[in-house]
Amino acid sequence: MDNNEIILTPEGRAKLVEELEWREGEKDAEIIARIKEARDFGDLSENAEYDAAKEEQSKNAARVAEIRAILSSARISESSNAHIVVSIGSTVEVEDEKGKRQSYTIVGTTETNSLRHRISNESPLGAALIGSSKGDMVEYATPAGKKRSLKVIDITR
């Protein structure tokens, strides 16, 4: 990988596209209106409002050019589940020793719902899964004290 290579997540790319649209649309129109208003004040040689608006226009144009350069050369990261670690909001598919598979969504304590397989990050299983990756074996003790071992098969967000 090139040291200068820019890698973006799909979300990061979307934010840059949104910023570019704002800067080329609303922000640019606002700056043009400020320049027009400052011109109406008269003498441009001693017009601080005009100078400030022109400076802002220059900075906006530089940022637009920077975003365009990033978007034209950046590589979008593939969302590989192999590199995702379990965190709150993750849905985790696990397999027990007998080969039985089950999926759980890790949520905060106020969102738990055992009927929908939404488990708390503070539960024994939830706590054991937090930070694990695809292929990891996790062990935890059930509330009855029985030790269980599960393999993480898949993680999605």
MARBA-3410 file (N, C-alpha, C, O; in Angstrom, 1 decimal):
157
0.8,-1.2,0.0,0.0,0.0,0.0,0.9,1.2,0.0,1.8,1.3,0.8 ~ 0.6,2.2,-0.9,1.3,3.4,-1.0,1.0,4.3,0.3,-0.1,4.4,0.8 ~ 2.1,4.9,0.9,2.0,5.7,2.1,1.0,6.9,1.9,0.4,7.4,2.8 ~ 0.9,7.4,0.6,0.1,8.5,0.3,-1.3,8.1,-0.1,-2.2,9.0,-0.3 ~ -1.6,6.8,-0.1,-2.9,6.3,-0.5,-4.0,6.7,0.5,-3.7,6.6,1.7
-5.1,7.2,0.0,-6.2,7.6,0.9,-7.2,6.6,0.8,-7.7,6.2,-0.2 ~ -7.6,6.1,2.0,-8.6,5.0,2.1,-9.8,5.6,2.9,-9.6,6.2,3.9 ~ -11.0,5.5,2.3,-12.2,6.0,2.9,-13.2,4.9,3.2,-13.3,4.0,2.4 ~ -13.9,5.1,4.2,-15.0,4.2,4.5,-16.2,4.7,3.6,-16.1,5.9,3.2 ~ -17.2,3.9,3.3,-18.3,4.4,2.5,-19.0,5.6,3.2,-19.4,6.5,2.5
-19.0,5.6,4.6,-19.6,6.7,5.3,-18.7,8.0,5.2,-19.3,9.1,5.0 ~ -17.4,7.8,5.2,-16.5,8.9,5.0,-16.6,9.6,3.7,-16.6,10.8,3.5 ~ -16.8,8.7,2.6,-17.0,9.2,1.3,-18.3,10.0,1.2,-18.3,11.1,0.6 ~ -19.3,9.5,1.8,-20.6,10.1,1.7,-20.6,11.5,2.4,-21.2,12.5,1.9 ~ -19.8,11.6,3.5,-19.7,12.9,4.2,-18.9,13.9,3.3,-19.3,15.1,3.3
-17.9,13.4,2.6,-17.1,14.3,1.7,-18.0,14.8,0.6,-18.0,16.0,0.2 ~ -18.8,13.9,0.0,-19.7,14.3,-1.1,-20.7,15.3,-0.6,-21.0,16.3,-1.3 ~ -21.2,15.1,0.6,-22.2,16.0,1.2,-21.6,17.4,1.4,-22.2,18.4,1.1 ~ -20.3,17.4,1.9,-19.6,18.7,2.1,-19.4,19.4,0.8,-19.5,20.6,0.7 ~ -19.0,18.6,-0.2,-18.7,19.2,-1.5,-20.0,19.9,-2.1,-19.9,21.0,-2.6
-21.1,19.2,-2.0,-22.3,19.7,-2.5,-22.7,21.0,-1.7,-23.1,22.0,-2.3 ~ -22.5,21.0,-0.4,-22.8,22.2,0.4,-21.9,23.4,0.0,-22.3,24.5,-0.2 ~ -20.6,23.1,-0.1,-19.6,24.1,-0.4,-19.9,24.7,-1.8,-19.7,25.9,-2.1 ~ -20.2,23.9,-2.8,-20.4,24.3,-4.2,-21.8,25.0,-4.3,-22.0,25.7,-5.3 ~ -22.7,24.7,-3.4,-24.1,25.3,-3.5,-24.3,26.4,-2.6,-24.0,27.5,-2.8
-24.8,26.0,-1.4,-25.2,27.0,-0.4,-24.1,27.9,0.1,-24.3,29.1,0.1 ~ -23.0,27.3,0.4,-21.8,28.1,0.9,-21.3,29.1,-0.2,-21.1,30.3,0.1 ~ -21.2,28.6,-1.4,-20.8,29.5,-2.5,-21.7,30.7,-2.7,-21.3,31.8,-2.9 ~ -23.0,30.4,-2.7,-24.0,31.4,-2.9,-24.0,32.4,-1.8,-24.2,33.6,-2.0 ~ -23.7,32.0,-0.6,-23.6,32.9,0.6,-22.4,33.8,0.4,-22.5,35.0,0.7
-21.3,33.3,0.0,-20.1,34.1,-0.2,-20.3,35.1,-1.3,-19.9,36.3,-1.2 ~ -20.9,34.7,-2.4,-21.2,35.6,-3.5,-22.1,36.7,-3.1,-21.9,37.9,-3.5 ~ -23.1,36.4,-2.2,-24.0,37.5,-1.7,-23.2,38.4,-0.8,-23.4,39.7,-0.9 ~ -22.3,37.9,0.0,-21.5,38.8,0.8,-20.6,39.7,0.0,-20.4,40.9,0.3 ~ -20.0,39.2,-1.1,-19.1,40.0,-1.9,-19.9,41.1,-2.6,-19.5,42.2,-2.7
-21.1,40.7,-3.1,-22.0,41.7,-3.7,-22.4,42.8,-2.8,-22.3,44.0,-3.1 ~ -22.7,42.4,-1.5,-23.1,43.4,-0.5,-21.9,44.3,-0.2,-22.1,45.5,0.0 ~ -20.7,43.7,-0.1,-19.5,44.5,0.3,-19.1,45.5,-0.8,-18.7,46.6,-0.6 ~ -19.4,45.1,-2.1,-19.1,46.0,-3.2,-20.0,47.2,-3.1,-19.6,48.3,-3.5 ~ -21.2,47.1,-2.6,-22.1,48.2,-2.5,-21.7,49.2,-1.5,-22.2,50.3,-1.5
-20.7,48.9,-0.6,-20.2,49.8,0.3,-19.3,50.8,-0.3,-19.0,51.9,0.3 ~ -18.9,50.6,-1.5,-18.0,51.6,-2.2,-16.6,51.2,-2.4,-16.3,50.0,-2.8 ~ -15.7,52.1,-2.1,-14.2,51.9,-2.3,-13.7,50.5,-1.9,-13.8,50.2,-0.7 ~ -13.3,49.7,-2.8,-12.8,48.3,-2.5,-11.4,48.3,-1.9,-11.0,47.3,-1.3 ~ -10.6,49.4,-2.1,-9.3,49.4,-1.5,-9.2,49.4,0.0,-8.3,49.0,0.6
-10.3,50.0,0.6,-10.3,50.0,2.1,-11.6,49.4,2.6,-12.2,49.9,3.6 ~ -12.0,48.3,2.0,-13.2,47.6,2.3,-12.9,46.3,3.0,-12.7,45.3,2.3 ~ -13.0,46.3,4.3,-12.6,45.0,5.1,-13.6,43.9,4.8,-13.2,42.8,4.8 ~ -14.9,44.3,4.7,-15.9,43.2,4.4,-15.6,42.5,3.1,-15.8,41.3,3.0 ~ -15.2,43.3,2.1,-15.0,42.8,0.8,-13.7,41.8,0.8,-13.7,40.7,0.3
-12.7,42.3,1.5,-11.5,41.5,1.7,-11.8,40.2,2.4,-11.3,39.1,2.0 ~ -12.6,40.3,3.5,-12.9,39.0,4.2,-13.7,38.1,3.4,-13.5,36.9,3.4 ~ -14.6,38.6,2.6,-15.5,37.7,1.8,-14.6,37.1,0.7,-14.8,35.9,0.3 ~ -13.7,37.8,0.1,-12.8,37.3,-1.0,-11.9,36.2,-0.4,-11.6,35.2,-1.0 ~ -11.4,36.5,0.8,-10.6,35.5,1.5,-11.4,34.2,1.8,-10.9,33.1,1.6
-12.6,34.3,2.2,-13.4,33.2,2.5,-13.7,32.4,1.2,-13.8,31.2,1.1 ~ -13.9,33.2,0.1,-14.2,32.5,-1.2,-12.9,31.7,-1.6,-13.1,30.6,-2.2 ~ -11.8,32.3,-1.4,-10.5,31.6,-1.7,-10.4,30.3,-0.9,-10.0,29.2,-1.4 ~ -10.7,30.4,0.4,-10.6,29.2,1.3,-11.6,28.1,0.9,-11.3,26.9,0.9 ~ -12.8,28.6,0.5,-13.8,27.6,0.1,-13.4,26.9,-1.2,-13.6,25.7,-1.4
-12.8,27.7,-2.2,-12.4,27.1,-3.4,-11.3,26.1,-3.2,-11.2,25.1,-3.9 ~ -10.4,26.4,-2.3,-9.3,25.5,-1.9,-9.8,24.2,-1.3,-9.3,23.1,-1.7 ~ -10.8,24.3,-0.5,-11.4,23.1,0.2,-12.1,22.3,-0.9,-12.1,21.0,-0.9 ~ -12.8,22.9,-1.8,-13.5,22.2,-2.9,-12.5,21.4,-3.7,-12.7,20.3,-4.0 ~ -11.4,22.1,-4.1,-10.4,21.4,-4.8,-9.8,20.2,-4.1,-9.5,19.2,-4.6
-9.6,20.4,-2.8,-9.0,19.3,-1.9,-10.0,18.1,-1.9,-9.6,17.0,-2.0 ~ -11.3,18.4,-1.7,-12.3,17.3,-1.6,-12.3,16.6,-3.0,-12.4,15.4,-3.0 ~ -12.3,17.4,-4.1,-12.4,16.7,-5.4,-11.2,15.8,-5.6,-11.3,14.7,-6.2 ~ -10.0,16.3,-5.2,-8.8,15.5,-5.3,-8.9,14.2,-4.5,-8.5,13.1,-4.9 ~ -9.4,14.3,-3.3,-9.5,13.1,-2.4,-10.5,12.2,-3.0,-10.2,11.0,-3.1
-11.6,12.6,-3.5,-12.7,11.8,-4.0,-12.2,11.1,-5.3,-12.6,10.0,-5.6 ~ -11.4,11.8,-6.1,-10.9,11.2,-7.4,-9.9,10.2,-7.2,-9.7,9.3,-8.1 ~ -9.1,10.2,-6.1,-8.0,9.2,-5.9,-8.2,8.3,-4.8,-7.4,7.3,-4.7 ~ -9.2,8.5,-3.9,-9.3,7.7,-2.7,-9.8,6.3,-3.1,-10.6,6.1,-4.0 ~ -9.4,5.3,-2.3,-9.9,4.0,-2.4,-10.9,3.8,-1.3,-10.7,4.1,-0.1
-12.1,3.2,-1.7,-13.1,3.0,-0.7,-12.8,1.6,-0.1,-12.7,0.6,-0.8 ~ -12.8,1.6,1.3,-12.5,0.3,2.0,-13.7,-0.6,1.8,-14.8,-0.3,1.9 ~ -13.3,-1.9,1.5,-14.3,-2.9,1.4,-14.7,-3.2,2.9,-13.9,-3.3,3.7 ~ -16.0,-3.4,3.1,-16.4,-3.7,4.4,-16.3,-5.2,4.7,-17.2,-6.0,4.5 ~ -15.1,-5.6,5.0,-14.8,-7.0,5.3,-15.1,-7.3,6.7,-14.5,-6.8,7.6
-16.0,-8.3,6.9,-16.3,-8.7,8.2,-15.2,-9.3,9.0,-15.3,-9.5,10.2 ~ -14.1,-9.7,8.3,-13.0,-10.3,9.0,-12.3,-9.3,9.9,-11.6,-9.8,10.8 ~ -12.4,-8.0,9.6,-11.7,-7.0,10.4,-12.7,-6.3,11.4,-12.2,-5.4,12.1 ~ -13.9,-6.7,11.4,-14.9,-6.0,12.3,-14.8,-6.7,13.7,-14.7,-7.9,13.7 ~ -14.8,-5.9,14.7,-14.9,-6.5,16.0,-16.3,-6.2,16.6,-16.9,-5.2,16.2
-16.7,-7.1,17.5,-18.0,-7.0,18.0,-18.1,-5.8,19.0,-17.2,-5.6,19.8 ~ -19.1,-5.0,18.8,-19.4,-3.8,19.7,-20.9,-3.7,19.8,-21.6,-4.4,19.2 ~ -21.3,-2.7,20.6,-22.7,-2.5,20.7,-23.3,-2.1,19.3,-22.7,-1.3,18.6 ~ -24.4,-2.8,18.9,-25.0,-2.6,17.6,-24.6,-3.7,16.7,-25.3,-3.8,15.6 ~ -23.7,-4.5,17.0,-23.3,-5.6,16.1,-24.3,-6.8,16.2,-24.8,-7.0,17.3
-24.5,-7.4,15.1,-25.2,-8.7,15.1,-24.2,-9.8,14.9,-23.4,-9.8,14.0 ~ -24.2,-10.7,15.8,-23.1,-11.8,15.9,-23.8,-13.1,15.7,-24.7,-13.5,16.4 ~ -23.3,-13.9,14.7,-23.7,-15.3,14.5,-22.7,-16.1,15.2,-21.5,-16.0,14.9 ~ -23.1,-17.0,16.1,-22.2,-17.9,16.8,-22.6,-19.3,16.7,-23.8,-19.6,16.3 ~ -21.7,-20.2,16.9,-21.9,-21.7,16.8,-21.4,-22.3,18.1,-20.3,-22.1,18.5
-22.3,-23.2,18.7,-21.9,-23.9,19.9,-21.1,-25.2,19.5,-20.9,-25.5,18.4 ~ -20.7,-25.9,20.6,-20.0,-27.1,20.4,-20.7,-28.2,19.6,-20.0,-29.1,19.0 ~ -22.0,-28.1,19.6,-22.8,-29.1,18.9,-23.1,-28.7,17.4,-23.8,-29.5,16.7 ~ -22.6,-27.6,17.0,-22.9,-27.1,15.7,-24.1,-26.3,15.5,-24.5,-25.9,14.4 ~ -24.8,-26.0,16.6,-26.0,-25.2,16.5,-25.7,-23.7,16.4,-24.8,-23.2,17.2
-26.3,-23.0,15.4,-26.0,-21.6,15.2,-27.1,-20.7,15.7,-28.3,-21.1,15.7 ~ -26.7,-19.6,16.2,-27.7,-18.6,16.8,-27.1,-17.2,16.5,-25.9,-17.0,16.6 ~ -28.0,-16.2,16.3,-27.6,-14.9,16.1,-28.1,-14.0,17.3,-29.2,-14.2,17.7 ~ -27.2,-13.1,17.7,-27.6,-12.2,18.8,-27.2,-10.8,18.3,-26.2,-10.6,17.6 ~ -28.0,-9.8,18.7,-27.6,-8.4,18.5,-27.2,-7.8,19.9,-27.9,-8.0,20.8
-26.0,-7.2,19.9,-25.5,-6.6,21.2,-26.1,-5.2,21.3,-25.9,-4.4,20.4 ~ -26.8,-5.0,22.4,-27.4,-3.7,22.7,-27.1,-3.2,24.1,-26.5,-4.0,24.9 ~ -27.4,-2.0,24.4,-27.3,-1.5,25.8,-28.3,-2.1,26.6,-29.3,-2.8,26.2 ~ -28.2,-2.0,27.9,-29.1,-2.7,28.9,-30.5,-2.3,28.8,-31.4,-3.1,29.1 ~ -30.8,-1.1,28.3,-32.2,-0.6,28.2,-32.9,-1.2,26.9,-34.1,-1.0,26.8
-32.2,-1.8,26.0,-32.7,-2.3,24.8,-32.9,-3.8,24.7,-33.2,-4.3,23.7 ~ -32.5,-4.5,25.8,-32.5,-5.9,25.7,-33.9,-6.5,25.5,-34.9,-5.9,25.9 ~ -34.0,-7.6,24.7,-35.2,-8.3,24.4,-34.9,-9.7,24.1,-34.5,-10.0,22.9 ~ -35.0,-10.6,25.0,-34.6,-12.0,24.8,-35.4,-12.7,23.7,-34.8,-13.6,23.0 ~ -36.6,-12.3,23.5,-37.4,-12.9,22.5,-36.9,-12.5,21.1,-37.2,-13.3,20.1
-36.3,-11.4,20.9,-35.7,-11.0,19.6,-34.2,-11.2,19.6,-33.6,-10.7,18.6 ~ -33.6,-11.9,20.6,-32.2,-12.2,20.6,-31.4,-10.9,20.7,-30.3,-10.8,20.1 ~ -31.9,-9.9,21.4,-31.1,-8.7,21.7,-30.6,-8.8,23.1,-31.3,-8.7,24.1 ~ -29.3,-8.9,23.2,-28.7,-9.2,24.5,-27.8,-8.0,24.9,-27.2,-7.3,24.1 ~ -27.8,-7.7,26.2,-27.0,-6.6,26.8,-25.5,-6.9,26.7,-25.0,-8.0,26.8
-24.8,-5.8,26.5,-23.3,-5.8,26.5,-22.8,-6.2,27.9,-21.6,-6.5,28.0 ~ -23.7,-6.1,28.9,-23.3,-6.4,30.3,-23.6,-7.8,30.7,-23.2,-8.3,31.7 ~ -24.4,-8.5,29.8,-24.7,-9.9,30.1,-23.5,-10.8,30.0,-22.5,-10.3,29.4 ~ -23.4,-11.9,30.6,-22.2,-12.8,30.5,-21.9,-13.0,29.0,-20.7,-12.9,28.7 ~ -22.8,-13.4,28.2,-22.5,-13.7,26.8,-22.1,-12.4,26.0,-21.2,-12.3,25.3
-22.9,-11.3,26.3,-22.6,-10.0,25.6,-21.2,-9.5,26.0,-20.5,-9.1,25.1 ~ -20.9,-9.6,27.2,-19.5,-9.1,27.7,-18.4,-10.0,27.0,-17.4,-9.5,26.7 ~ -18.7,-11.3,26.9,-17.7,-12.2,26.3,-17.5,-11.9,24.8,-16.4,-12.0,24.3 ~ -18.6,-11.5,24.1,-18.5,-11.3,22.7,-17.9,-9.9,22.4,-17.3,-9.8,21.3 ~ -18.0,-8.9,23.2,-17.5,-7.6,23.0,-16.0,-7.7,22.7,-15.3,-8.3,23.5
-15.6,-7.1,21.6,-14.1,-7.1,21.2,-13.7,-8.3,20.4,-12.5,-8.3,19.9 ~ -14.5,-9.3,20.3,-14.1,-10.5,19.5,-14.2,-10.3,18.0,-14.9,-9.4,17.6 ~ -13.6,-11.1,17.2,-13.6,-11.0,15.8,-14.1,-12.3,15.2,-14.2,-13.3,15.9 ~ -14.4,-12.3,13.9,-14.8,-13.5,13.2,-13.8,-14.6,13.4,-12.6,-14.4,13.2 ~ -14.2,-15.8,13.8,-13.3,-16.9,13.9,-12.9,-17.1,15.4,-12.3,-18.2,15.7
-13.1,-16.1,16.2,-12.7,-16.2,17.6,-13.5,-17.2,18.4,-14.7,-17.4,18.1 ~ -12.9,-17.9,19.4,-13.7,-18.7,20.3,-13.9,-17.8,21.6,-12.9,-17.3,22.1 ~ -15.1,-17.8,22.1,-15.4,-17.0,23.3,-15.9,-18.0,24.4,-16.7,-18.9,24.0 ~ -15.5,-17.8,25.6,-16.0,-18.6,26.7,-16.7,-17.7,27.7,-16.2,-16.5,27.9 ~ -17.8,-18.2,28.3,-18.5,-17.4,29.3,-19.2,-18.3,30.3,-19.4,-19.5,29.9
-19.5,-17.8,31.4,-20.3,-18.6,32.4,-21.7,-18.2,32.4,-22.0,-17.0,32.5 ~ -22.6,-19.1,32.3,-24.0,-18.8,32.3,-24.4,-18.4,33.7,-23.6,-18.6,34.7 ~ -25.6,-17.8,33.9,-26.0,-17.4,35.3,-26.0,-18.6,36.2,-25.9,-18.4,37.4 ~ -26.2,-19.8,35.7,-26.3,-21.0,36.5,-24.9,-21.5,36.9,-24.7,-22.4,37.6 ~ -23.8,-20.8,36.3,-22.5,-21.2,36.6,-21.9,-22.2,35.6,-20.7,-22.6,35.7
-22.6,-22.6,34.6,-22.1,-23.5,33.6,-21.2,-22.8,32.6,-21.6,-21.8,32.0 ~ -20.0,-23.4,32.3,-19.1,-22.8,31.3,-19.6,-23.2,29.9,-19.9,-24.3,29.6 ~ -19.6,-22.2,29.0,-20.0,-22.4,27.6,-18.9,-21.8,26.7,-18.3,-20.9,27.1 ~ -18.8,-22.4,25.5,-17.8,-22.0,24.5,-18.5,-21.8,23.2,-19.2,-22.7,22.8 ~ -18.3,-20.7,22.5,-19.0,-20.4,21.2,-17.9,-19.9,20.3,-17.0,-19.2,20.6
-18.1,-20.2,19.0,-17.2,-19.7,17.9,-18.0,-18.6,17.2,-19.1,-18.8,16.8 ~ -17.3,-17.5,17.0,-17.9,-16.3,16.2,-17.8,-16.7,14.8,-16.7,-16.8,14.2 ~ -19.0,-16.8,14.1,-19.1,-17.2,12.7,-19.1,-16.0,11.8,-18.4,-15.9,10.8 ~ -19.9,-15.0,12.2,-20.1,-13.8,11.4,-20.4,-12.6,12.3,-21.0,-12.7,13.3 ~ -20.1,-11.4,11.8,-20.4,-10.1,12.5,-20.9,-9.2,11.4,-20.3,-9.0,10.4
-22.0,-8.6,11.7,-22.6,-7.5,10.8,-23.0,-6.3,11.6,-23.2,-6.4,12.9 ~ -23.1,-5.2,11.0,-23.6,-4.0,11.6,-24.9,-3.6,11.1,-25.5,-2.6,11.5
END
